[in-house]
């Protein structure tokens, strides 16, 4: 079963400095039919103007992943980390027992465009933590970039989630097997993709359950994220 979440059906918040689209309920946007999918709680597509950003604020008991699509995102947190994340580098922050952080557009001239992803951890009360890694895109394949064990050079996510990037050129395809008892979410970033008989465009998402083989066929060059999760 594949249920599409169209890009233009997402919640939206525009504060001038921030233009954000919410795949799931977030902040002032509430939709009881879209509260998350499995342990995946938030996917916000954020665009922040030059020099602006999120002032220091607290979190607890959440895995927070930043995936930069375009531009540069500057991170600072209360456990001593600070860096600038650009496309091709992935950031994971475990809020655990409590952490404060800020995220700013490090450019004074150009916007930053990124996905903010929240995943509910398997256990509450873990120690706060931070990790970032380069994620070289695999051409016309799925590339594992996050996993519970941190296998194959991926970042560690404190939940039974395998996170993949998909970079496919027009006309190429890739299959992914969903093991019994697992669900998935496919988040389109750029391009047009056929997921079986379903067409997805930039910004669309798809909740996937009770499927064995996912067939991804690129109709244009595409970039997407695939979450393979315990149900």
Buried (B, 14 or more C-beta within 10 A) or exposed (E): EBEBBEBEBBBEBEEEBBBBBBBBBBEEBEEEEBEBBBBBBBBBBBBBBBBBBBEEEEBEBBBBBBBBBEBBBBBBBEBEBEBEBBBEBBBBBBBBEEBBBBBBBBBEEBBBBBBBBBBBBBEEEBEBBBBBBEBEBBEBEBBBBBBBEBEEEBBBBBBBBBBBBBBBEEEBEBEBEBEEEBBBBBBBBBBBBBBBEBEBBBBBBBBBBEBEEBEBBBBBBBBBBBBBBBE
